[in-house]
Amino acid sequence: MATSPVPFTFPPEYNFPPFFTRQPNTTTHHAQLSKWASLVLAYCRHHRIFRLNLLDLESPLFCNTIIDRRLSQRDVRDVALFMHKEGRVEFVSGGVNGDIVFVYWKKLEEWAAAVEQWVDDTGQKGAVVTIYELTQGDATAGTELHGIDTDVLLKALNILVKRGKAQIFGQEESQGVKFF
């Protein structure tokens, strides 16, 4: 029998109605954006969310039903733009006008380091591993790589390619990587 996942614990300000209202003072608004960015990162890390739809205003992330408050579409976009400037989100398509973002609750450099550590720990240097094996296979089961978004993984792998530690080859559906 599978155990239920541990519920996410929202920070205290999540239950404070003004947290959902754009603050007019510049300093206060910056602090509000910082707290929202931290919340988005923590929430996405907890739920292993790699792509976030900015239009999903009914998500518990942006909608607190207990106090009947939700972040407006404009404010969700402002949080995403703030996080984009910090390098914590990347718009999937459409540039800053896009509605889907990659959320880097772990920076790409950190994901690349995790792959590199996994390669060292499992003796995969010189081996060829498919992208599927890295994201869904038994070899990564129980590791932080298991279930990683394929596009996020490829971005991290490209860091290793640039360092001369990996080579990606094959077609989209059957891509593989060799580690050096």
N, C-alpha and C positions, 0 to 999 in steps of 0.2 A: 504494500500500500504506500503510495507516494505521500510524503508529508507536504502540507501546504506551505508555500513560501512565506517567509517572514514579512509581515506588512511593513510598508515604508512609513517611517516616522517623519512627519512634516515638522519643520521648525516652528517655534512659538508664533512668529510673525504671520505665518500662514493663516492663523485664526484671528488676526487683527484686521478688521475691515479696511483701514486706510492702506494696507499693503497692496490691495487690489485697485487703488485709485492713484492715478498719476500725481506725483507730488510736484507742486509748482516751483518750489525753491530748487535751484540748480544743484546745490550741494546735497540736499535731501534726496532729490531725484537720482543723482549718481549713486548714492548709498542704496537706494531702492533697487536700481538696476543691478548693482553688485550682489545684493541679497537674492534677487530673482535668478541671476546667473548661477550662483552657488546652489540654489534650490534645483534648477534645471539639471545641472551636472550631477548632483546627488541622486535625484529621482531617476535619471537615465542610467546612471551606474547601477543603482539598486535593481532596476528592472531590465538591465542590459539592453537598453534602447540605443540603437546606433543612428537611426533616422527618425526625425521628429517632424510631424506635420503641423505647421504653424496655424493651420485653419481648424484644427481640432480643439475648439474652445470648450468642448464638453469633457475633455480629459480631466481627471482629478488633479493633474498638474496645474492647470489653469482655471479650474472651477472648484470652489469650495462650497459644496452643497449644504454643509452644516451652518455656515453663516450667510448662505445665499449670495455669494460674491463670485465674480469671474473677471479675469483679466480681459480687457478689450482687445480686439484684433490689432489695433494700432499699438497698444502696449506690448503685446506678444511680439510684434515685429520689432519694436524698439529693443526689447530684451535680446532678440536674435541678432540685431545689428550690433549691439553692445558686445555680445559674445563673439561675433565675427571679428570685431576689431581686436579682441583679446586672443584670437586664434582658437577659440573653443567650439565654434561651429563653422561649417562651410556649406554654402548653398549648393544643393545637388544640381539644379539647373535653373536657368533664368536669372542668374546673378542675384543681387540683393533683393530683387523683386520676386524671387522664387518662393514657393510655399513649403518646400521640403528641405530640411537641413541635416547634414551629418552632425552629430553631437560628439565632440571629442572629450568625453569625460576622462579619457586617457589620451594624451597627445600622441600624434603619429610616431614621434620619436620613442615614446614609451612602448607603443605596440611593437615597433621594430625591435626594441630591446627585449621584449617578451618573446618574440619569435626567435631571436638570437639565443636567448637563454634556453628555450625549449629545444633548439637544435643541439646545443651543447649538452643539455641534460639527457637527451635521448639518443645521442650519438648519430645524428642525422647528417653530419658533415660528409659531403660527397654523395649523399643520397638524393634521389628525386622523389618529391612528394607532390601529389595533386592538391590543388586548391581545396577541393572537396574534402580530402583527408585532413587538411589543416583546420577546416571550419567545422566538419561534421564527423570526422573519423574517430575510430577507437584510440588512435595514437594521441589525440588531444583531449579525449574524454577526461573530465575532471580538472582540466586546466582552464585558464582564462581565455585561451584561444578558441576553445570549443564554442561554437555558436556565433563567433564574430561575423559581422557583416562582411560579405565578400569584397565589396568595394573598399571598405576601410582596410581590410587585410592587404589588398593589392597596393594601396597607397603606402602602407607600412613596408611591404616587401620592396617597393620601388626605392625606398630609403636604403635598404640593404643592397639592392642592385647598384645604386650610385656609389656605395662604399666598396663594391667589388666582392661582396659576401654572398651574393645570390644571383641567379639568372632565372628569369621567367620565360617560359616558352609555351607554345601550343595555341589553340584557338580558345575563344571565350568559354565554351562548354567543357573543354578538356585541358584547361591550363594546368601547368605544373611548374614547380620551382626546384632548382638544384641549389644546394647550399655549399659554400666553400669555406 
